[in-house]
């Protein structure tokens, strides 16, 4: 079951966009392309000439280089397997937390030349 997404307007009204889109699915879309809101191609008088599914199927038949996502085969990523060698890897020595890591010293001041 899909969760219906509802939005609240600034005036406090609830709008269900999925319901609104389903209600106006066959209404011609605004613009200079003769399609309805669903994507069907419209002819004179707003009659459906070609359905959206036919348009998409024709596109994929013509474009053989492009595979739709659902037909793609998922491949496992090839991860190189490390080869074990007889050499031992030096382990880092543990750091002493109590010892200071750096020592700040004051630099000796230069003597001012006397005249």
TORDO-154793 format. One line per field, with one value per residue: residue number from 0; residue in three letters; chain; x, y, z of N, C-alpha, C, O in turn. Coordinates in pm, 1 decimal, decimal comma, always signed. Example, Ala and Ser with C-alpha at 12.3 -4.5 7.8 and 13.67 -1.06 7.14 Angstrom:
<sites>
seq = (0_1);
type = (Ala_Ser);
mol = (A_A);
nxx = (+1319,0_+1285,0);
nyy = (-569,0_-225,0);
nzz = (+780,0_+708,0);
caxx = (+1230,0_+1367,0);
cayy = (-450,0_-106,0);
cazz = (+780,0_+714,0);
cxx = (+1320,0_+1290,0);
cyy = (-330,0_+3,0);
czz = (+780,0_+787,0);
oxx = (+1423,6_+1340,9);
oyy = (-331,9_+113,8);
ozz = (+846,5_+803,9);
</sites>
This chain:
<sites>
seq = (0_1_2_3_4_5_6_7_8_9_10_11_12_13_14_15_16_17_18_19_20_21_22_23_24_25_26_27_28_29_30_31_32_33_34_35_36_37_38_39_40_41_42_43_44_45_46_47_48_49_50_51_52_53_54_55_56_57_58_59_60_61_62_63_64_65_66_67_68_69_70_71_72_73_74_75_76_77_78_79_80_81_82_83_84_85_86_87_88_89_90_91_92_93_94_95_96_97_98_99_100_101_102_103_104_105_106_107_108_109_110_111_112_113_114);
type = (Unk_Unk_Unk_Unk_Unk_Unk_Unk_Unk_Unk_Unk_Unk_Unk_Unk_Unk_Unk_Unk_Unk_Unk_Unk_Unk_Unk_Unk_Unk_Unk_Unk_Unk_Unk_Unk_Unk_Unk_Unk_Unk_Unk_Unk_Unk_Unk_Unk_Unk_Unk_Unk_Unk_Unk_Unk_Unk_Unk_Unk_Unk_Unk_Unk_Unk_Unk_Unk_Unk_Unk_Unk_Unk_Unk_Unk_Unk_Unk_Unk_Unk_Unk_Unk_Unk_Unk_Unk_Unk_Unk_Unk_Unk_Unk_Unk_Unk_Unk_Unk_Unk_Unk_Unk_Unk_Unk_Unk_Unk_Unk_Unk_Unk_Unk_Unk_Unk_Unk_Unk_Unk_Unk_Unk_Unk_Unk_Unk_Unk_Unk_Unk_Unk_Unk_Unk_Unk_Unk_Unk_Unk_Unk_Unk_Unk_Unk_Unk_Unk_Unk_Unk);
mol = (A_A_A_A_A_A_A_A_A_A_A_A_A_A_A_A_A_A_A_A_A_A_A_A_A_A_A_A_A_A_A_A_A_A_A_A_A_A_A_A_A_A_A_A_A_A_A_A_A_A_A_A_A_A_A_A_A_A_A_A_A_A_A_A_A_A_A_A_A_A_A_A_A_A_A_A_A_A_A_A_A_A_A_A_A_A_A_A_A_A_A_A_A_A_A_A_A_A_A_A_A_A_A_A_A_A_A_A_A_A_A_A_A_A_A);
nxx = (+84,1_+64,7_+177,7_-11,3_+72,4_+18,4_-20,7_-7,4_-156,6_-73,1_-291,7_-400,5_-539,2_-573,5_-403,5_-412,5_-186,6_-155,8_-417,0_-524,8_-372,8_-453,1_-721,9_-718,6_-601,0_-663,9_-698,0_-611,9_-273,8_-113,1_+46,0_+252,6_+270,1_+92,4_-35,0_-181,8_-217,7_-117,5_+55,6_-19,3_-48,8_-231,0_-495,6_-696,5_-961,2_-902,1_-878,2_-733,6_-449,0_-210,5_-109,6_+68,8_+231,4_+277,7_+427,4_+658,8_+751,4_+809,5_+1016,6_+1222,2_+1262,9_+1372,5_+1605,8_+1864,8_+2097,4_+2044,1_+1938,3_+1648,0_+1607,8_+1490,4_+1554,9_+1823,5_+2113,3_+2227,4_+2553,0_+2805,1_+3033,3_+3370,4_+3602,8_+3935,2_+4118,4_+4328,9_+4659,3_+4819,9_+5132,8_+5457,2_+5588,3_+5607,8_+5404,0_+5501,0_+5387,2_+5233,6_+5379,3_+5236,8_+5107,9_+5217,0_+4997,8_+5019,6_+5258,5_+5394,9_+5328,3_+5463,0_+5711,7_+5711,7_+5927,9_+6089,5_+6239,2_+6570,3_+6616,1_+6743,5_+7027,7_+7022,7_+7200,0_+7438,6_+7509,1);
nyy = (-117,1_+210,0_+513,2_+798,0_+1116,5_+1411,8_+1759,6_+2064,4_+2370,3_+2722,5_+2846,9_+2653,4_+2439,6_+2097,6_+1921,4_+1656,8_+1536,2_+1307,7_+1216,7_+1437,8_+1438,9_+1193,4_+1244,4_+1440,9_+1318,8_+1270,6_+1517,5_+1767,1_+1872,7_+2182,7_+2380,4_+2368,7_+2114,1_+1842,5_+1665,8_+1475,9_+1503,7_+1264,3_+1178,5_+1074,5_+1086,2_+1333,5_+1389,3_+1566,7_+1737,8_+1641,6_+1366,4_+1050,4_+947,0_+792,1_+581,5_+638,3_+421,4_+294,2_+487,2_+498,8_+234,3_+230,3_+416,3_+283,0_+68,4_+190,0_+310,4_+137,3_+140,3_+227,0_+97,0_+20,3_+77,5_-133,8_-356,3_-382,5_-561,7_-623,6_-592,2_-734,9_-540,6_-549,0_-629,9_-598,2_-870,9_-889,3_-1010,9_-1252,0_-1228,3_-1345,1_-1158,8_-961,6_-711,3_-414,2_-333,2_-47,5_+129,2_+153,6_+462,4_+669,9_+806,4_+972,7_+1106,8_+1415,6_+1539,3_+1735,4_+1978,2_+2299,3_+2557,2_+2858,0_+3082,9_+3205,6_+3551,0_+3796,1_+3994,2_+4344,2_+4570,7_+4785,8_+5130,3);
nzz = (+0,0_-94,8_+45,2_+71,6_-27,5_+128,0_+118,6_+300,6_+250,4_+252,9_+354,6_+510,1_+398,6_+293,4_+39,4_-181,9_-388,0_-551,5_-586,6_-716,7_-954,6_-1065,4_-1106,6_-1304,5_-1520,9_-1791,0_-1899,2_-2134,7_-2151,1_-2062,8_-2300,0_-2599,3_-2699,8_-2818,3_-2593,7_-2322,1_-1961,8_-1874,4_-2071,1_-2311,8_-2668,2_-2835,3_-3072,0_-3318,3_-3157,8_-2908,6_-2889,7_-2810,8_-2979,4_-2975,2_-2711,2_-2403,6_-2325,3_-2571,5_-2705,3_-2547,2_-2575,4_-2850,1_-2856,8_-2715,6_-2887,0_-3113,8_-3012,1_-2959,0_-2813,7_-2561,9_-2260,4_-2077,3_-1726,4_-1580,9_-1732,3_-1719,2_-1620,0_-1303,4_-1200,0_-998,7_-819,8_-901,5_-674,2_-589,7_-466,1_-191,9_-213,1_-20,0_+131,1_+233,2_+371,0_+661,3_+788,5_+933,8_+1253,4_+1388,9_+1660,1_+1983,9_+2098,9_+2359,3_+2573,1_+2791,8_+2765,8_+2651,0_+2324,6_+2185,9_+2257,3_+2373,5_+2343,7_+2451,6_+2234,8_+2252,4_+2321,0_+2099,7_+2153,5_+2188,6_+1990,4_+2133,9_+2143,2);
caxx = (+0,0_+143,8_+138,8_-53,3_+139,3_-70,7_+46,2_-92,4_-133,0_-50,1_-420,1_-439,8_-612,2_-495,8_-407,9_-358,4_-140,2_-180,9_-559,4_-542,7_-315,5_-537,5_-848,0_-697,0_-510,2_-701,1_-712,6_-496,0_-173,0_-93,1_+170,5_+235,8_+281,8_-43,4_-40,7_-258,4_-134,4_-58,8_+160,6_-75,0_-49,9_-368,8_-525,7_-800,1_-1071,5_-855,5_-886,5_-603,3_-398,2_-117,7_-97,1_+202,1_+306,6_+321,6_+531,9_+780,0_+799,3_+868,7_+1143,9_+1322,8_+1292,3_+1459,4_+1732,7_+1915,6_+2210,7_+1995,6_+1856,6_+1571,6_+1666,0_+1440,1_+1614,9_+1967,3_+2159,6_+2316,1_+2678,5_+2877,2_+3155,1_+3488,4_+3691,9_+4057,7_+4145,5_+4470,6_+4738,9_+4897,4_+5275,0_+5525,0_+5646,4_+5524,1_+5382,1_+5532,7_+5273,0_+5272,4_+5396,3_+5132,4_+5148,8_+5199,7_+4905,2_+5060,3_+5376,2_+5359,5_+5364,1_+5559,4_+5757,4_+5721,3_+6035,8_+6104,9_+6365,9_+6643,9_+6603,6_+6869,8_+7068,9_+7017,6_+7333,0_+7450,9_+7585,6);
cayy = (+0,0_+332,5_+621,6_+914,2_+1237,2_+1526,2_+1884,8_+2165,5_+2499,9_+2831,3_+2878,7_+2543,1_+2335,4_+1979,3_+1887,2_+1525,6_+1552,0_+1185,2_+1217,3_+1545,4_+1395,3_+1086,9_+1304,5_+1520,2_+1242,4_+1276,9_+1657,2_+1809,5_+1950,3_+2318,2_+2392,5_+2354,3_+1973,2_+1785,4_+1549,3_+1499,4_+1504,3_+1131,8_+1163,4_+1019,4_+1181,2_+1370,8_+1434,5_+1669,9_+1719,1_+1585,2_+1220,1_+985,6_+880,3_+688,1_+579,2_+662,9_+296,1_+269,3_+585,1_+457,3_+110,2_+267,3_+483,4_+184,0_-12,7_+268,3_+338,3_+8,4_+161,6_+261,0_-7,9_+69,0_+36,6_-263,1_-463,1_-388,0_-666,2_-568,4_-664,2_-713,8_-462,0_-632,6_-577,5_-677,9_-946,6_-871,2_-1132,5_-1268,4_-1251,7_-1391,7_-1043,5_-912,2_-567,2_-362,7_-276,4_+78,5_+119,7_+230,0_+594,4_+695,3_+918,1_+1062,3_+1184,5_+1527,8_+1513,2_+1835,2_+2063,2_+2437,4_+2627,4_+2997,2_+3108,6_+3312,0_+3681,6_+3851,3_+4114,1_+4467,1_+4633,2_+4910,5_+5230,3);
cazz = (+0,0_-104,6_+135,0_-5,2_+18,4_+136,6_+150,3_+362,0_+189,0_+346,3_+416,3_+596,4_+327,5_+256,1_-102,0_-213,5_-525,7_-628,4_-621,3_-813,3_-1082,0_-1119,1_-1148,5_-1426,1_-1605,0_-1932,3_-1938,5_-2215,6_-2079,0_-2112,7_-2374,7_-2743,3_-2736,8_-2804,7_-2504,7_-2200,6_-1842,5_-1859,8_-2170,7_-2435,2_-2779,2_-2868,0_-3206,6_-3322,7_-3065,5_-2783,3_-2889,7_-2792,9_-3099,8_-2927,2_-2565,7_-2350,1_-2327,3_-2708,9_-2735,6_-2476,8_-2637,5_-2978,7_-2829,1_-2678,9_-3005,4_-3201,5_-2945,9_-2910,3_-2723,5_-2428,6_-2199,0_-1963,3_-1598,7_-1534,5_-1811,2_-1696,3_-1529,6_-1201,7_-1187,6_-874,2_-836,4_-884,9_-571,7_-593,3_-345,1_-160,2_-214,0_+102,7_+109,2_+353,1_+440,2_+769,9_+786,1_+1067,2_+1323,3_+1452,2_+1804,6_+2051,8_+2141,5_+2501,1_+2582,9_+2899,3_+2726,1_+2563,1_+2185,6_+2143,0_+2365,9_+2328,0_+2414,5_+2411,4_+2165,3_+2321,6_+2256,0_+2049,2_+2227,2_+2111,0_+1983,5_+2209,5_+2066,7);
cxx = (+88,9_+88,9_+103,8_+9,2_+40,4_+10,0_-54,9_-55,7_-109,7_-178,2_-473,5_-517,9_-518,9_-514,4_-340,6_-318,8_-164,2_-326,3_-586,9_-489,7_-401,6_-669,1_-832,7_-604,5_-539,7_-722,1_-591,8_-402,3_-159,2_+42,6_+145,2_+255,7_+144,6_-44,2_-134,5_-164,2_-64,9_+55,8_+112,2_-76,1_-194,5_-379,8_-630,1_-915,4_-1031,2_-864,2_-746,1_-566,3_-308,2_-107,9_+48,3_+288,7_+359,0_+435,1_+664,2_+838,1_+866,8_+1005,0_+1253,5_+1356,9_+1389,6_+1597,5_+1785,7_+2031,7_+2167,1_+1906,0_+1776,2_+1626,0_+1617,7_+1499,9_+1765,8_+2000,9_+2254,1_+2439,0_+2740,3_+3002,2_+3274,3_+3583,8_+3818,2_+4083,1_+4293,8_+4541,0_+4821,4_+5041,5_+5336,5_+5585,9_+5550,3_+5517,7_+5413,7_+5409,2_+5317,0_+5281,9_+5288,4_+5188,5_+5121,0_+5114,2_+4951,6_+5177,0_+5333,2_+5407,8_+5463,4_+5593,7_+5774,2_+5829,7_+6041,4_+6239,8_+6438,5_+6633,9_+6742,0_+6901,5_+7064,4_+7156,9_+7333,8_+7536,6_+7679,4);
cyy = (+123,8_+437,7_+742,6_+1038,7_+1352,9_+1647,9_+1981,0_+2300,3_+2605,0_+2870,5_+2764,7_+2432,5_+2219,0_+1951,3_+1751,9_+1527,7_+1427,9_+1180,4_+1322,3_+1505,6_+1286,7_+1142,9_+1375,6_+1450,2_+1259,3_+1419,5_+1697,6_+1899,5_+2088,2_+2323,6_+2370,6_+2210,3_+1909,0_+1655,5_+1582,0_+1488,5_+1371,1_+1109,7_+1100,5_+1126,9_+1205,1_+1417,2_+1543,5_+1636,7_+1656,8_+1433,9_+1160,9_+910,3_+763,9_+697,7_+597,0_+536,9_+264,2_+363,6_+543,4_+331,2_+139,8_+334,2_+381,8_+90,1_+60,2_+289,7_+210,7_+25,9_+188,6_+150,2_+53,0_+8,7_-101,8_-379,6_-473,8_-498,9_-600,4_-655,3_-633,0_-633,0_-553,5_-565,3_-661,2_-744,1_-930,5_-1007,2_-1138,7_-1297,5_-1295,8_-1276,8_-999,8_-760,9_-514,5_-299,7_-146,8_+60,1_+201,6_+360,5_+611,9_+821,2_+1019,5_+1151,9_+1299,0_+1498,7_+1615,8_+1923,4_+2202,8_+2505,0_+2769,9_+3011,5_+3219,9_+3443,1_+3731,5_+3976,7_+4232,7_+4528,0_+4765,9_+5006,8_+5304,8);
czz = (+0,0_-9,2_+49,4_+57,1_+14,5_+179,7_+211,4_+299,5_+296,9_+419,2_+501,1_+528,8_+295,3_+107,9_-119,5_-361,2_-609,9_-674,6_-728,4_-951,1_-1145,8_-1172,5_-1283,4_-1525,1_-1754,1_-1982,7_-2022,0_-2135,4_-2142,0_-2180,8_-2521,7_-2790,8_-2716,3_-2725,0_-2388,8_-2081,6_-1820,9_-1957,6_-2299,6_-2542,8_-2822,0_-3012,1_-3203,7_-3227,7_-2932,9_-2774,6_-2881,7_-2920,9_-3059,6_-2776,4_-2526,2_-2356,7_-2466,7_-2748,7_-2671,7_-2539,3_-2771,5_-2959,6_-2798,4_-2794,9_-3097,3_-3141,0_-2882,4_-2813,1_-2580,6_-2377,7_-2084,9_-1833,9_-1557,1_-1613,0_-1791,8_-1597,7_-1430,9_-1192,3_-1052,9_-905,2_-810,2_-787,8_-574,6_-458,8_-313,0_-155,9_-86,7_+65,8_+241,0_+431,8_+550,4_+761,6_+925,2_+1129,6_+1390,0_+1603,0_+1872,5_+2105,6_+2289,4_+2516,1_+2686,7_+2860,1_+2635,6_+2421,5_+2133,4_+2263,1_+2309,9_+2412,7_+2365,5_+2344,2_+2240,9_+2246,0_+2214,8_+2129,4_+2134,1_+2107,5_+2060,3_+2132,4_+2151,4);
oxx = (+176,9_-31,9_+182,5_-0,4_-13,8_+97,4_-173,3_+61,1_-124,7_-173,9_-581,5_-559,9_-399,6_-626,0_-226,4_-404,8_-190,6_-354,7_-664,3_-553,0_-421,4_-721,5_-923,2_-537,1_-446,8_-760,4_-478,9_-445,4_-189,9_+142,3_+30,8_+258,1_+86,8_-53,2_-163,1_-44,4_+38,4_+145,1_+192,7_-100,9_-270,9_-287,0_-651,6_-960,3_-1117,8_-858,4_-651,6_-639,7_-327,5_-99,0_+139,2_+406,9_+470,2_+528,3_+769,4_+959,7_+970,1_+1097,5_+1365,0_+1468,1_+1480,0_+1697,0_+1755,5_+2061,6_+2246,7_+1808,7_+1830,3_+1683,9_+1695,9_+1496,1_+1828,4_+1925,7_+2348,2_+2429,8_+2729,8_+3068,5_+3278,7_+3638,3_+3810,6_+4071,1_+4377,4_+4488,3_+4886,0_+5069,1_+5274,6_+5629,8_+5428,3_+5616,2_+5359,6_+5337,0_+5428,2_+5204,4_+5252,1_+5302,5_+5015,0_+5155,5_+4926,3_+5192,9_+5244,4_+5514,7_+5541,4_+5514,7_+5843,4_+5822,8_+6003,1_+6340,9_+6376,7_+6642,1_+6841,6_+6813,0_+7098,0_+7224,2_+7240,8_+7628,9_+7750,9);
oyy = (+139,1_+447,8_+783,8_+1062,1_+1386,4_+1639,2_+1978,4_+2338,9_+2578,6_+2921,0_+2777,1_+2338,4_+2238,9_+1956,4_+1732,9_+1522,0_+1440,2_+1144,0_+1297,6_+1534,3_+1287,3_+1093,9_+1371,0_+1515,9_+1261,7_+1439,0_+1665,9_+1989,0_+2107,6_+2276,9_+2355,7_+2186,4_+1920,0_+1547,1_+1698,4_+1466,4_+1366,6_+1029,6_+1074,8_+1244,0_+1110,7_+1476,1_+1606,7_+1522,4_+1622,4_+1377,8_+1215,1_+822,4_+651,0_+806,8_+573,6_+545,0_+213,5_+323,1_+551,9_+320,5_+80,8_+311,0_+393,2_+37,7_-2,1_+287,1_+179,9_-66,0_+174,0_+113,1_+129,1_-100,0_-180,1_-492,8_-566,1_-525,7_-530,9_-777,3_-522,1_-655,9_-625,6_-458,3_-783,5_-682,2_-956,1_-1104,6_-1040,7_-1381,2_-1284,8_-1294,7_-1001,2_-693,7_-564,1_-223,2_-139,0_-13,3_+308,5_+366,8_+573,7_+929,9_+1139,0_+1260,9_+1281,6_+1440,9_+1584,3_+1939,7_+2222,4_+2508,5_+2799,7_+2958,9_+3315,7_+3446,5_+3711,8_+4053,6_+4222,8_+4535,9_+4846,0_+4965,2_+5392,2);
ozz = (+84,8_+12,5_-35,9_+177,5_-90,8_+266,0_+177,5_+296,4_+416,2_+531,4_+559,0_+596,2_+272,7_+56,2_-77,8_-449,1_-729,5_-788,8_-820,9_-1052,7_-1267,3_-1272,5_-1366,8_-1604,5_-1834,8_-2098,1_-1984,4_-2062,7_-2259,6_-2125,9_-2564,7_-2911,5_-2608,1_-2782,8_-2360,5_-2098,8_-1754,1_-1929,8_-2389,1_-2514,3_-2842,4_-3067,5_-3100,3_-3219,3_-2852,4_-2665,1_-2939,0_-2966,1_-3104,7_-2720,2_-2605,9_-2390,1_-2481,3_-2818,3_-2735,1_-2555,2_-2803,0_-3037,5_-2849,3_-2800,7_-3153,0_-3213,5_-2767,2_-2736,9_-2487,8_-2443,5_-2004,6_-1834,9_-1503,1_-1564,7_-1843,9_-1504,0_-1469,2_-1178,2_-1000,6_-1006,4_-710,5_-815,3_-563,4_-353,1_-399,6_-102,1_-49,7_-20,1_+346,9_+545,4_+533,6_+731,0_+1024,1_+1065,7_+1442,2_+1664,3_+1823,5_+2151,7_+2338,9_+2475,7_+2672,0_+2914,9_+2552,1_+2401,5_+2043,5_+2356,2_+2209,9_+2535,5_+2252,4_+2391,0_+2287,3_+2123,2_+2284,4_+2167,1_+2016,0_+2210,2_+2051,0_+2062,4_+2102,3);
</sites>
